[in-house]
């Protein structure tokens, strides 16, 4: 078998240029004729992307394709880094919320996933061994402060939060888990609110802060129904820490009672605290997001909080979440940057980038025209004239396709109303029955 020759790198206008030609290069895959978008610089150029041995080797307007093993026609489409979903729950089979990222990646364009606290010290090894290490996707996790991990009290008949008993906040065990699984973890996660910590919110937050400080890793805080209130939570967060569910409605949101972005939120952002959307089943309000956008406040990371109870709506997937921000008026480039490079920074230097030498994780997306119903967590539905739709997904240099035999990922809690029929699911979406 003839060995493939290594490609020399050539870069299209708007991207860093390197010397080299392509007349003798044999690419494994070329994404051809699309508009390549660099989310860091915002540069756009019509170019081909050439891949060899799972790596981006060239971005150039006219790559030779005669001997290429596979071509992806990207005419009229945007060619992006693989999308990065900064808030998901992928411990499938290990927690009721879990979805299988391998089953969802091809259709969603998401090649990098962050699991946010599904598992605690007592069960994170299962997440690492059975999901993260077995998947070809890039997956890292926040470890829950609670020894048992996340208990989805709001999504089942169970009415006992994971930190109702403060003895489950085992600081030592959490620290040991972070150290033992260091290549696969990003930090410690805590959910604050009536369904998770009950009256133990502040003491649990203090314990999580101690874990983050001792480990040198990030702290991610979920805010929901008080206690405590968001202004009381933010002082505990340092540069690089994250607040998730940024646009949640109600008292724990980023808006004060007059509809203004809270002063405490602006101050936290100034000192480097990151704000993550975390749409979820109950944590995204069009009204809150709209008011915040009018004041110049956009979450640093646009994420889905995808799990088994919202994958059939209103969330569906990350591209549907991003389309909601397009409907609110956020420019396309800014929207995509918040679902590629910004969350990618948490995972590694090249994650969420499309550059020569990086792993070839690529999403080819189109802006489809039509009428699309987009729902938030409060029941508001916005009709929009276009949506982001995934045309192709490349993972480590290979095109991946959805497996139609994989079971549907969604679950329905008994007693909940059916999914709003005004919502438009992604093409090919198979809901749970």
Residue pairs with C-beta under 8 A, 6 or more apart in sequence:
4 26
4 28
4 52
4 53
5 24
5 25
5 26
6 52
6 57
7 22
7 25
7 26
7 27
7 50
7 52
7 57
7 58
8 19
8 20
8 21
8 22
8 25
8 57
8 58
9 18
9 20
9 57
9 58
9 356
9 357
10 17
10 18
10 19
10 20
10 21
10 22
10 58
10 59
10 60
11 17
11 18
11 58
11 59
11 60
11 356
12 36
12 45
12 46
12 47
12 59
12 60
12 61
13 45
13 61
14 38
14 41
14 43
14 44
14 45
15 36
15 38
15 43
15 45
15 47
15 59
15 355
16 355
16 356
18 356
20 58
22 50
22 58
22 60
22 63
22 64
23 64
25 50
25 52
25 57
25 58
25 63
25 64
26 52
26 67
26 68
27 50
27 51
27 52
27 57
27 58
27 63
27 65
27 67
27 68
27 69
28 51
28 52
28 53
28 68
28 69
28 70
28 397
29 50
29 51
29 68
29 69
29 70
29 71
29 72
29 360
29 394
29 397
29 398
29 399
30 48
30 49
30 50
30 51
30 63
30 65
30 68
30 70
30 71
30 72
31 48
31 49
31 51
31 72
31 74
31 79
31 362
31 364
31 392
31 394
32 48
32 63
32 65
32 71
32 72
32 73
32 74
32 75
33 46
33 48
33 73
33 74
33 75
34 46
34 47
34 48
34 49
34 74
34 75
34 76
34 77
34 78
34 79
34 364
35 44
35 45
35 46
35 74
35 77
35 78
35 79
36 44
36 45
36 46
36 47
36 49
36 59
36 79
36 354
37 43
37 44
37 78
37 79
37 80
37 333
37 336
37 354
38 44
38 353
38 354
38 355
39 80
39 81
39 333
39 336
39 337
39 340
39 341
39 352
39 353
39 354
40 337
40 341
40 353
42 333
42 337
44 333
45 61
46 61
47 59
47 60
47 61
47 79
48 58
48 59
48 60
48 61
48 62
48 63
48 65
49 56
49 58
49 59
49 79
49 354
49 360
49 362
50 56
50 57
50 58
50 59
50 60
50 63
50 68
51 57
51 360
51 394
51 397
52 397
53 397
54 359
54 360
54 396
54 397
54 398
55 357
55 358
55 359
55 360
55 397
56 354
56 355
56 356
56 357
56 358
56 359
56 360
56 362
57 356
58 356
59 354
59 355
59 356
65 71
70 399
72 364
72 392
72 394
72 399
74 364
74 391
74 392
76 366
77 364
77 365
77 366
77 391
78 336
78 364
78 365
78 366
78 367
79 354
79 362
79 363
79 364
80 109
80 336
80 340
80 354
80 362
80 363
80 364
80 365
81 340
81 341
81 344
81 351
81 352
81 353
81 354
81 358
81 361
81 362
81 363
82 109
82 110
82 111
82 112
82 340
82 352
82 361
82 362
82 363
82 393
82 394
82 395
83 108
83 109
83 110
83 111
83 112
83 318
83 319
83 339
83 340
83 363
84 110
84 111
84 112
84 113
84 114
84 339
84 340
84 343
84 344
84 347
84 351
84 352
85 108
85 110
85 112
85 113
85 114
85 303
85 304
85 306
85 318
85 339
85 343
86 114
86 276
86 301
86 302
86 303
86 339
86 342
86 343
86 346
87 114
87 116
87 244
87 276
87 277
87 278
87 280
87 301
87 303
87 304
87 305
87 306
88 99
88 101
88 113
88 114
88 115
88 116
88 303
88 304
88 305
88 306
88 307
89 95
89 97
89 98
89 99
89 115
89 116
89 118
89 150
89 305
89 306
89 307
89 308
90 98
90 99
90 100
90 101
90 113
90 115
90 118
90 127
90 131
90 139
91 97
91 98
91 115
91 118
91 119
91 123
91 126
91 127
91 131
91 149
92 98
92 99
92 100
92 131
92 308
92 409
93 130
94 118
94 119
94 123
94 126
94 127
94 130
94 131
95 118
95 119
95 149
95 150
95 152
96 152
96 155
96 156
96 308
96 411
97 118
97 150
97 152
97 155
97 307
97 308
97 309
98 118
98 307
98 308
99 306
99 307
99 308
99 311
99 409
100 406
100 409
101 110
101 113
101 131
101 135
101 137
101 139
102 135
102 136
102 137
103 402
103 403
103 406
103 407
103 409
104 110
104 306
104 311
104 317
104 409
105 111
105 137
105 393
105 395
105 400
106 393
106 400
106 401
106 402
106 403
107 317
107 390
107 393
107 402
107 426
107 428
107 429
108 317
108 318
108 319
108 390
108 393
108 426
109 318
109 319
109 363
109 364
109 365
109 390
109 393
110 317
110 318
110 363
111 137
111 138
111 361
111 362
111 363
111 393
111 395
112 137
112 138
112 139
112 343
112 344
112 347
112 351
112 352
112 361
113 137
113 138
113 139
114 139
114 140
114 141
114 142
114 186
114 303
114 343
114 346
114 347
115 127
115 131
115 139
115 140
115 141
115 142
116 141
116 142
116 189
116 220
116 222
116 244
116 278
116 305
117 141
117 142
117 143
117 144
117 149
117 150
117 189
117 190
117 191
117 220
117 222
118 127
118 141
118 144
118 149
118 150
119 126
119 127
119 141
119 143
119 144
119 149
119 150
120 143
120 144
120 145
120 146
120 147
120 148
120 149
120 150
120 162
120 168
120 173
120 174
120 177
121 143
121 147
121 170
121 173
121 174
121 176
121 177
122 147
122 148
122 149
122 173
123 148
123 149
124 141
124 143
124 149
124 177
124 181
124 185
125 177
125 180
125 181
127 141
128 141
128 181
128 184
131 139
132 139
132 140
132 141
132 184
133 184
136 395
136 396
137 395
138 347
138 348
138 351
138 361
139 184
140 184
140 185
140 186
140 346
140 347
141 184
141 185
141 186
142 185
142 186
142 187
142 188
142 189
142 218
142 220
143 174
143 177
143 178
143 181
143 185
143 187
143 188
143 189
144 150
144 162
144 174
144 188
144 189
144 190
144 191
145 163
145 169
145 171
145 174
145 188
145 189
145 190
145 204
145 207
145 208
145 211
146 162
146 163
146 168
146 169
146 190
147 168
147 169
147 170
147 173
147 174
148 162
148 168
149 162
150 162
150 191
150 196
151 158
151 160
151 161
151 162
151 196
152 158
152 307
152 309
153 159
153 160
153 161
153 162
153 195
153 196
154 195
154 281
154 282
155 281
155 307
155 309
155 413
156 413
157 414
161 191
161 194
161 195
161 196
161 197
161 198
162 168
162 191
162 196
163 169
163 190
163 191
163 196
163 197
163 198
163 200
163 204
164 197
164 198
164 200
166 200
166 203
166 204
169 200
169 203
169 204
169 207
169 208
171 207
171 210
171 211
171 214
174 188
174 211
175 211
175 214
175 215
177 185
178 185
178 187
178 188
178 211
178 215
178 217
179 215
185 217
186 217
186 218
186 346
186 347
187 212
187 215
187 217
187 218
187 219
187 220
188 208
188 211
188 212
188 215
188 217
188 218
188 219
188 220
189 208
189 219
189 220
189 221
189 222
190 197
190 204
190 205
190 208
190 219
190 220
190 221
190 222
191 197
191 222
191 224
192 201
192 204
192 205
192 221
192 222
192 223
192 224
192 228
192 233
193 201
193 222
193 223
193 224
193 225
193 226
193 252
194 224
194 225
194 226
194 227
195 224
195 225
196 222
196 224
197 204
199 227
201 226
201 227
201 228
202 227
202 228
202 232
205 221
205 228
205 233
205 236
206 236
208 219
208 221
209 219
209 236
211 219
212 218
212 219
212 238
212 241
218 240
218 241
218 242
218 346
219 236
219 237
219 238
219 241
219 242
220 241
220 242
220 243
220 244
220 276
221 233
221 236
221 237
221 241
221 242
221 243
221 244
222 244
222 245
222 278
223 230
223 233
223 243
223 244
223 245
223 248
223 252
224 245
224 248
224 252
224 282
224 283
225 250
225 251
225 252
226 251
226 252
229 251
229 252
230 243
230 251
230 252
230 253
230 254
230 262
230 264
230 265
231 262
231 264
233 243
234 243
234 264
234 265
234 267
234 268
234 273
235 264
237 243
237 268
237 273
238 271
238 272
238 273
239 271
239 272
239 273
240 272
240 273
240 274
241 273
241 274
242 273
242 274
242 275
242 276
242 301
243 268
243 273
243 274
243 275
243 276
244 276
244 277
244 278
244 283
244 303
244 305
245 252
245 276
245 277
245 278
245 280
245 283
245 284
245 305
246 253
246 254
246 275
246 276
246 277
246 278
246 292
246 299
247 253
247 254
247 277
247 283
247 284
247 285
247 288
247 289
247 292
247 299
248 282
248 283
248 284
248 285
248 288
248 377
249 285
249 287
249 288
249 377
249 378
253 285
253 288
254 261
254 262
254 265
254 275
254 288
254 292
254 297
255 261
255 262
255 288
255 291
255 292
256 262
259 291
260 295
261 291
261 292
261 295
261 297
265 275
265 297
266 297
269 275
269 297
274 300
274 301
275 299
275 300
275 301
276 299
276 300
276 301
276 303
277 284
277 299
277 301
277 302
277 303
277 305
277 321
278 284
278 303
278 304
278 305
279 303
279 304
279 305
279 310
279 314
279 315
279 321
279 324
279 377
280 304
280 305
280 307
280 310
280 315
280 377
281 305
281 307
281 309
281 310
281 314
281 315
281 377
282 377
283 305
283 377
284 321
284 324
284 376
284 377
285 376
285 377
285 378
285 380
286 324
286 328
286 376
286 378
286 380
286 382
287 378
287 380
289 324
289 325
289 328
289 376
290 328
292 298
293 328
293 329
293 330
298 325
298 330
298 334
298 338
299 338
300 338
300 342
301 338
301 339
301 342
301 343
302 318
302 321
302 322
302 325
302 335
302 338
302 339
303 318
303 321
303 339
303 343
304 315
304 317
304 318
304 320
304 321
305 315
306 315
306 317
306 318
308 409
308 410
308 411
309 410
309 411
309 412
309 413
310 316
311 317
311 409
311 410
312 408
312 410
312 412
312 419
312 425
312 429
312 431
312 432
313 375
313 419
313 420
313 423
313 425
313 431
314 375
314 376
314 377
314 419
314 420
314 423
315 321
316 423
316 425
316 426
316 429
317 426
318 339
319 365
319 387
319 388
319 389
319 390
319 426
320 374
320 387
320 388
320 426
322 335
322 336
322 339
322 388
323 372
323 374
323 384
323 386
323 387
323 388
324 374
324 376
324 382
325 335
325 338
326 332
326 335
326 384
326 386
326 387
326 388
327 374
327 382
327 384
332 367
340 352
340 353
341 352
341 353
342 352
343 352
344 350
344 351
344 352
344 353
345 351
345 352
350 357
350 358
350 359
351 361
354 362
359 396
359 397
360 394
360 396
360 397
361 394
361 395
361 396
362 392
362 393
362 394
363 390
363 392
363 393
363 394
364 390
364 391
364 392
364 393
364 394
365 388
365 389
365 390
365 391
366 388
366 389
366 391
367 386
367 387
367 388
367 389
368 386
368 387
368 388
368 389
369 385
369 386
370 385
370 386
370 387
371 383
371 384
371 385
371 424
372 383
372 384
372 385
372 386
372 387
372 424
373 381
373 382
373 383
373 420
373 422
373 423
373 424
374 381
374 382
374 383
374 384
374 387
374 423
374 424
375 381
375 382
375 420
375 422
375 423
376 382
379 420
381 420
381 422
381 423
387 424
389 426
389 427
390 426
392 399
393 399
393 400
394 400
402 428
404 430
408 430
408 431
408 432
408 433
409 432
410 431
410 432
411 432
412 432
419 431
425 431
